[in-house]
Amino acid sequence: MFLNWGYAAYRLRRIIPLVVVGLILALFLGFGSRLGDRMSQEGWEDPHASSTVAAQVEQETFGRDNSGDVILLFHALQGVADPAVAEAARAYVAGLESRHPEQIEQVNSYFDTQAPAMRSADGTTAFVSLGLAGDGEQTLKDFRTIEDDLNNEGLPQGVSVQVAGATAVADALDEGMANDIKRAELFGLPFVAVLLLIVFGSVVAALMPLFVGILSILGALGILSILAGFLQVNVFSQAVVTLLGLGLAIDYGLFMVSRFREELDKGSTVRDAVATSTATAGKTVVFSALMVIVALSGLLIFPQAFLKSVAYGAISAVGLAALLSVTALPAIFGLLGTRIDALSVRKTSRRARRIEDTWWYRAPRWSMKHAKLVTVAVVGGLLLLTLPLGKVEFGGINETYLPPEHATRQAQDSFNETFPAFRTEPVKLVVSGANNQQLVDVVMQTRQIQGLTSPMSAGRTVDGTTVLSAGVADRSDNAYVIDQLRSITAPEGVELHVGGTPAMEVESLEALFDRLPWMALYLAVVTFILMALVFGSLVQPAKAIIMTLLGLGATLGVLTLMFVLGAGSGLLGFTPGPLMSPIVVLIIAIIYGLSTDYEVFLVSRMVEARDRGESTDRAIALGTARTGTIITAAALIMIVVAAAFGLSDIVMMKYIAFGMIFALAIDATIIRMLLVPAVMHLLAEDNWWAPGFIKKLYNRIGHGHSEPAPVAVPAAPAAPASPAAGEPSITDAQPAPLDEAARGGRTTSQDGELVPFSELMKRLGKDS
């Protein structure tokens, strides 16, 4: 199937690139350019949870609670009760209201009420809360309209103002994520381009993976914009799509270009090189992308719209990357031919070392020689790295996800410390259908709750609904407080719903643990089936899943050590603390997808060698050697892209970026180069076991028939073009074997001995 498509791509090489590029540009210009206006800040909650129902009841009855949208903290050395300070603050707030009547709905000011609770104990700080008029995404737009006027202009000497509040924090987080994408574009792409130039040594070859990466992102943003028209798409999804889509798209392009150049090196015609590259690397790219898509689709099991929107966007990017790699790239290869090496930046002979002389061949051979020791040492080390995971803590998104030096973060920290009873994330109890006596009964029960900043206070009652609220003294006690509220006995005919941000965080975590086993089962079963079809074995998929789990555990352990326990927090500029459960689920899906992706690239080449009759150990060494340089380069490229996001101001982006960096570093070195060869050596012939029907399916989809048996021939008179930097010269992968009669019945073996062609076939373990 893939071989036939490769020939078709060559025949249609002048048409396919134009059609594909035209469709992608139309998708982006028509929809993707409007994505920014369609994205949402919401989607973190479980839509079926009690806290969501409580929020809906409260909003339908009282309207949106906007009391904590924007907090203005006024500081005055002479004291906020000073008449001059009070007059200046009143004038400041009145000016805001007069300039922005459509954005500011209500004001609650200490300088009007003189409420002692709104003034600090030392009298130098007081606050004013601004309630914004808009609902949903309009709230953020209202804040951005008034944001430029929230400064110290017009205030007397010694008086200053800080801006805090839920909407101010949301805006700072949104701005940080937008900066992440710009940083990736400004710094990540140039570094990736340099790496590709080093790998290929040719400007034209280096541009091919970048071409796939950029088009994939543009197309994915267009698809995400279409989805945002009728689904809730969180703003965070754009950054994840850029990070994951760009990295994988470039990786897929890298594998395709490398295989095409390898086929040309064998002496294949351009037409055959295009077809064989599509049938081998192209097939592997498609199945690798399917692995990643399966991992990402596991996010759809969870109820949060945030996870669903990230899954939609990332699946779009990965799917487009694979599609472009097997459509546009083969067609462009057909157009370029040997000009793929044009604009070379160095001149190096393609006749380099034998593959057996490369480090990539020697490393797995050493690992197989010491297989038991390597297996015990590596597995033990990975399990040791997993241990910190036992200290993981979960929480919600808040100002601590901003850098400690960020102005909004500092303002919010100051407000929380000075006015704990007015925290912008109170826990709430929505009471519906209660008469006065029943309401008193509920209120008295809340007096027994521990861990609150003050007793729960009741607001006004409308249509039989009352909201009780209070702050939680310590965020780490959220679950403890929520459990106490859930234990309150509702009087007959009264409905109680626990709500507020603390309840949302607790229920989000509960949804994680309820659905995570189902996600794990789904990923294991589907990827097992796909890998069985790719490898023609039932042992290889089981081994791959175990390897992936070892790498995943080690990565999560390192992340816990950093982001929960604080290792390196001062150097990297973040505050350690609880992790958002949706972010943990997301990083699990990403790491699982990347690990199985690299496993497919590595083991597929081993299977190719095995199908040609090589011994198990020889197939392991050849497969590792042929993919070692490319997998390392692909991992480096992904690490560079992730590192651009690792400089993010937002802790959750740091978490994902460093998660990818550690996972890739562990996977591409320790696991792929040492542990996989060692374990496969110990399994020996069991590596390739599968029932007959699996073998039939394996052959039916074209495995084992993509590439003819490699037979060495005398070197061609002309030296081939330059190889990629560090790319091993594969002396046993020469042109397809010529007809025996055409050679006079003789050919050259791998060690240079001139032998009859039939004898060589016997040595390769095949029928002559």
Summary of the structure (lengths in Angstrom):
residues: 768
radius of gyration: 30.9
end to end distance: 27.2
largest distance: 108.5
contacts: 2801
relative contact order: 0.12
helix: 65%
strand: 8%
